[in-house]
Amino acid sequence: MRAGENMDKDDKRRLKDVKTGLYMITAICGLVDAVCFLALGGVFAEMMTGNLLLMAFSIGMPGHGDSARYVPAILAFSLGALLGGRLLRGPAKWQERRIGFAVEWLVILAATAVAWRGDPDAHNLAGQAVVTLLSFAMGIQNATVRIHGVPDLATNVMTVTFTAIIADSKAAGGDNKNWTRRVTSVGLFCVSAAVGAFLLRFGTVWPLVLASVVFSLAMIPLLLGEKRLA
């Protein structure tokens, strides 16, 4: 019994480690979207729904924006998701999660370095490089979290999570299970987006610097979660 009890405690600790890291990554998504959408041409790095919808609008209504500007982000995100999907097809699931997050972390650091040196905007090569790198990183993240995430802890695209808060509430006759994870996810995403928008007043690079710092700290709990936790 003691061995089983110790294993239960270890599993709980690992789950807590993964949750802490994923909450921190949620904050990164708001910062990334603030940079790409507000400063680099109205493109999302991690919300492909937004990019696909805006691109469709610009195609259906000629003169209402340039549909081509969304293509690099969509392609980069797709490549990131492809890489993430390939990484998660091996036999050692927890090692794959570690590798996926490590690659994403390095790509975000690279995007921050480009922003630091290149003074990116919506019309120059540095800006396109930052959007492409961040979209690639978010593709990896989405593929990784899809397999190795924690139920009801969303790192981005909050529509489903926001709906669940209301639809599963006691007022709707639900059991309100995991409501703290859902509310925390939505709250972190909104706060980080607001912080990112504020930091843009001082330069495009600063939200990315903060994102790099937060992700670097998130790697500690993410690397401690050694088992696949569904």
SVG drawing of the C-alpha trace seen along z (x, -y; Angstrom):
<svg xmlns="http://www.w3.org/2000/svg" viewBox="-30 -54 50 56">
<polyline fill="none" stroke="black" stroke-width="0.4" points="0.0,0.0 2.8,-2.4 4.3,-2.0 0.9,-2.8 0.4,-5.7 3.8,-7.1 3.0,-6.7 -0.2,-8.6 1.7,-11.4 4.2,-11.4 1.5,-11.5 -0.2,-14.4 3.1,-16.3 3.7,-15.8 0.2,-16.9 0.8,-20.0 4.1,-20.6 2.4,-20.3 -0.5,-22.5 1.9,-25.3 3.8,-25.2 0.7,-25.2 -0.8,-28.2 2.5,-30.1 2.3,-29.2 -1.3,-30.5 0.1,-33.9 2.5,-33.7 -0.3,-33.3 -1.8,-36.7 1.6,-38.4 2.3,-36.8 -1.1,-37.8 -0.7,-41.4 2.5,-41.7 1.4,-40.0 -2.1,-41.5 -1.5,-45.0 2.0,-45.7 2.7,-43.4 -0.1,-43.7 -3.3,-42.4 -2.2,-38.7 -2.6,-36.1 0.2,-33.7 -1.8,-31.2 -5.5,-31.7 -5.8,-30.2 -9.6,-30.8 -9.0,-34.5 -6.5,-34.3 -8.7,-32.0 -11.8,-34.2 -10.0,-37.5 -8.5,-36.0 -11.9,-34.7 -13.3,-38.2 -10.6,-39.9 -11.1,-37.4 -14.9,-37.7 -14.7,-41.5 -11.9,-42.7 -10.2,-45.8 -11.0,-44.9 -7.5,-44.0 -4.7,-41.9 -5.5,-38.2 -1.9,-37.3 -0.6,-38.7 -2.2,-35.8 -0.6,-33.1 2.9,-33.1 1.4,-32.7 -1.0,-29.9 1.8,-28.0 4.2,-28.4 1.6,-27.3 0.9,-24.3 4.6,-23.3 4.8,-23.7 1.8,-21.5 3.2,-19.0 6.5,-18.9 4.6,-18.6 2.5,-15.8 5.6,-13.9 7.3,-14.3 4.3,-12.9 4.2,-9.7 7.1,-8.0 7.0,-5.5 8.3,-7.7 5.5,-10.2 6.8,-12.2 10.2,-12.7 8.3,-13.9 6.5,-16.5 9.7,-17.7 11.3,-18.0 8.2,-19.7 8.2,-22.4 12.0,-22.8 11.8,-23.4 9.0,-25.9 11.0,-27.7 14.0,-28.0 11.9,-29.4 10.3,-32.0 13.8,-33.0 14.8,-33.3 11.8,-35.5 12.6,-37.7 16.2,-38.0 15.0,-39.1 12.7,-41.7 15.5,-43.0 17.9,-43.5 15.5,-44.1 13.0,-46.8 10.1,-44.8 7.0,-46.3 4.2,-45.2 6.0,-46.1 9.6,-44.9 11.4,-41.5 12.0,-41.5 8.3,-41.8 7.5,-38.9 10.2,-36.8 8.8,-37.4 5.3,-36.5 6.5,-33.4 8.6,-32.2 5.9,-32.8 3.3,-31.1 5.6,-28.1 6.1,-28.0 2.3,-28.2 1.8,-25.3 4.1,-23.1 2.4,-24.2 -1.1,-23.4 0.0,-20.0 1.8,-19.2 -1.0,-20.4 -3.6,-18.5 -1.9,-15.3 -0.2,-16.2 -2.5,-18.8 -4.6,-18.9 -8.4,-18.7 -10.1,-22.1 -6.8,-24.0 -6.7,-25.9 -3.6,-27.7 -5.3,-29.5 -8.5,-30.0 -10.8,-30.5 -14.2,-30.1 -14.7,-26.5 -13.3,-27.1 -15.4,-30.2 -18.5,-28.4 -17.8,-25.5 -17.7,-27.9 -21.2,-29.0 -22.8,-25.8 -21.4,-23.6 -22.2,-26.1 -24.7,-25.3 -27.1,-27.8 -27.2,-25.7 -27.6,-22.5 -24.0,-21.4 -21.5,-20.1 -19.0,-23.0 -16.2,-20.5 -12.7,-22.0 -14.2,-25.5 -11.0,-26.9 -8.8,-25.7 -11.2,-27.2 -11.5,-30.6 -7.8,-30.8 -7.0,-30.0 -9.4,-32.7 -8.2,-35.2 -4.5,-34.6 -5.1,-34.9 -6.9,-38.2 -4.5,-39.7 -1.5,-38.8 -3.0,-40.3 -3.7,-43.5 -0.1,-43.5 1.2,-42.9 -0.8,-45.8 0.5,-48.0 4.2,-47.0 3.9,-47.8 3.9,-51.4 7.6,-51.0 8.5,-48.9 7.5,-45.7 10.3,-43.7 9.1,-44.1 6.1,-41.8 8.4,-39.1 11.1,-39.7 8.5,-39.0 7.2,-36.0 10.7,-34.6 11.3,-35.1 7.9,-33.5 8.5,-30.5 12.0,-30.1 10.5,-29.8 7.7,-27.5 10.3,-25.1 11.2,-24.2 7.8,-22.7 7.2,-21.3 10.4,-19.3 9.5,-18.0 6.3,-16.4 7.7,-13.0 4.5,-11.1 1.8,-11.5 -1.2,-13.0 -4.5,-13.0"/>
</svg>
